[in-house]
Amino acid sequence: GDVLVAFSDGVIEATNGADEFFGDERLTHAVRSAGGRSAKAIGENVRDALSAFVGDTRPYDDISIVVVRRT
């Protein structure tokens, strides 16, 4: 049930319209709120949370995430 999440700095440094960072806490919340779901579902949850956070703000860096779940 272990989960490994690897991500580029563009994930936590993504900003919204108020120029706030997505940050570690929001990333951690997005991963944990996916609970015991699959790696794909966890990644999709992070993607959706990040998308909702940044809205129409254009990214200035790459956004990459890899999720591995041990079963």
Backbone bond lengths (Angstrom), bond angles and torsions (degrees), N, CA, C in turn:
res aa  C-N    CA-C-N  psi(-1)  N-CA   C-N-CA  omega(-1)  CA-C   N-CA-C  phi
1 G - - - 1.449 - - 1.514 114.35 -
2 D 1.342 116.80 1.83 1.465 118.83 178.98 1.522 110.89 -67.01
3 V 1.326 115.98 149.62 1.460 121.78 179.29 1.521 108.82 -127.79
4 L 1.323 115.64 133.30 1.464 122.08 174.59 1.520 107.27 -115.17
5 V 1.324 116.11 127.59 1.462 121.42 178.28 1.526 107.35 -121.14
6 A 1.327 116.34 116.64 1.466 122.11 176.06 1.527 106.96 -111.69
7 F 1.328 115.56 137.88 1.465 118.33 -175.96 1.519 110.41 -150.61
8 S 1.317 114.81 155.35 1.459 120.25 175.82 1.529 109.07 -82.02
9 D 1.319 115.59 162.09 1.463 119.59 -179.76 1.518 112.54 -63.23
10 G 1.325 117.01 -19.09 1.462 120.46 178.21 1.516 113.35 -63.80
11 V 1.337 117.82 -21.98 1.464 121.19 178.63 1.529 109.58 -70.40
12 I 1.322 117.32 -56.99 1.467 119.32 -175.89 1.527 112.58 -76.27
13 E 1.330 117.16 -19.00 1.461 120.65 178.86 1.531 113.02 -96.30
14 A 1.334 117.05 4.08 1.467 120.11 175.96 1.527 108.12 -63.35
15 T 1.321 116.65 139.71 1.465 120.34 -176.79 1.528 111.61 -116.95
16 N 1.324 114.32 157.20 1.464 120.55 175.37 1.528 109.31 -102.14
17 G 1.303 116.69 -172.26 1.468 121.25 -178.93 1.516 113.93 -63.54
18 A 1.338 117.26 -22.78 1.469 121.53 178.83 1.525 111.17 -90.90
19 D 1.336 116.80 8.43 1.463 123.64 178.98 1.532 112.67 64.65
20 E 1.352 116.34 31.28 1.463 121.65 175.81 1.526 108.23 -95.31
21 F 1.325 116.77 147.29 1.463 121.36 176.62 1.525 110.66 -80.12
22 F 1.345 116.15 148.58 1.466 121.20 172.35 1.521 108.45 -61.87
23 G 1.305 117.65 -48.61 1.458 123.38 170.47 1.517 117.02 75.56
24 D 1.325 113.82 170.47 1.466 122.26 -178.48 1.527 112.50 -65.49
25 E 1.323 116.61 -41.39 1.469 119.65 -176.18 1.521 112.15 -63.96
26 R 1.324 117.57 -42.98 1.468 119.94 178.93 1.524 110.66 -67.78
27 L 1.321 116.90 -38.05 1.459 120.24 177.30 1.525 110.33 -63.34
28 T 1.314 116.82 -47.20 1.462 121.18 178.89 1.524 111.03 -59.70
29 H 1.318 116.74 -43.29 1.463 120.51 178.63 1.537 110.97 -61.88
30 A 1.318 117.14 -43.21 1.467 120.72 -179.61 1.520 111.13 -63.36
31 V 1.325 117.51 -38.33 1.471 121.17 178.63 1.524 109.61 -69.67
32 R 1.314 117.15 -49.75 1.473 120.66 -176.59 1.515 112.77 -67.16
33 S 1.320 117.92 -33.35 1.462 119.89 -178.43 1.529 112.17 -71.48
34 A 1.338 116.51 -13.79 1.465 119.87 175.56 1.528 110.74 -80.19
35 G 1.332 116.36 -8.05 1.456 121.51 174.85 1.511 113.59 56.56
36 G 1.306 116.70 -138.47 1.454 122.98 -176.29 1.519 113.36 -88.37
37 R 1.304 117.73 24.56 1.469 121.04 -178.27 1.525 111.21 -75.39
38 S 1.293 116.33 176.33 1.472 122.52 -178.22 1.524 111.79 -68.14
39 A 1.328 115.60 163.80 1.470 121.14 177.04 1.526 110.07 -58.49
40 K 1.320 116.29 -41.05 1.472 120.04 179.46 1.523 110.42 -61.57
41 A 1.335 117.14 -44.31 1.463 121.24 -178.98 1.529 110.84 -65.94
42 I 1.326 117.29 -37.78 1.467 120.56 177.74 1.527 109.44 -63.65
43 G 1.340 116.53 -46.62 1.467 120.57 178.05 1.511 112.24 -59.84
44 E 1.324 116.72 -41.18 1.461 120.84 178.97 1.527 110.71 -66.41
45 N 1.328 117.12 -36.75 1.461 120.89 178.40 1.531 110.43 -64.52
46 V 1.325 116.51 -42.19 1.465 120.69 177.09 1.522 109.96 -63.66
47 R 1.327 116.43 -46.06 1.467 120.76 179.30 1.527 111.38 -58.42
48 D 1.324 116.35 -44.47 1.462 120.46 -179.08 1.534 111.62 -66.22
49 A 1.342 116.16 -41.35 1.466 120.04 178.88 1.529 110.58 -64.81
50 L 1.319 115.93 -41.39 1.467 121.03 179.23 1.525 110.64 -65.28
51 S 1.306 116.45 -43.31 1.470 121.67 179.05 1.531 111.21 -61.54
52 A 1.322 115.77 -45.04 1.464 120.19 179.64 1.528 110.54 -64.35
53 F 1.322 116.99 -36.30 1.463 121.54 -178.93 1.521 111.82 -68.79
54 V 1.333 117.55 -48.94 1.468 119.88 -174.86 1.516 112.60 -78.08
55 G 1.327 118.21 -24.96 1.459 121.19 -179.42 1.520 111.04 58.00
56 D 1.316 116.97 -125.34 1.466 122.18 -178.43 1.522 113.50 -89.76
57 T 1.341 117.05 2.33 1.463 120.37 -179.88 1.521 109.54 -67.07
58 R 1.287 115.40 130.99 1.465 121.08 -177.59 1.532 110.45 -81.39
59 P 1.348 117.56 131.64 1.471 119.32 179.43 1.523 111.69 -68.02
60 Y 1.318 116.18 144.81 1.458 120.60 177.92 1.525 111.03 -107.60
61 D 1.320 117.09 -1.18 1.464 121.94 -178.35 1.526 108.03 -141.88
62 D 1.335 115.22 165.19 1.464 118.19 177.52 1.522 109.76 -67.96
63 I 1.331 115.58 151.50 1.456 121.76 176.93 1.516 106.91 -126.23
64 S 1.335 115.04 108.17 1.464 121.40 -178.16 1.515 109.58 -130.51
65 I 1.336 115.44 139.06 1.460 120.23 177.75 1.519 109.04 -146.14
66 V 1.335 115.37 138.69 1.464 122.47 176.18 1.518 106.78 -127.91
67 V 1.322 116.36 130.28 1.463 120.92 179.29 1.530 108.28 -121.91
68 V 1.329 115.38 129.91 1.462 121.29 177.92 1.526 106.37 -125.36
69 R 1.320 114.98 131.87 1.465 120.28 178.88 1.513 109.50 -121.67
70 R 1.298 116.74 128.68 1.468 122.10 178.22 1.522 108.95 -86.59
71 T 1.314 115.13 128.44 1.474 118.72 179.67 1.502 111.43 -115.75
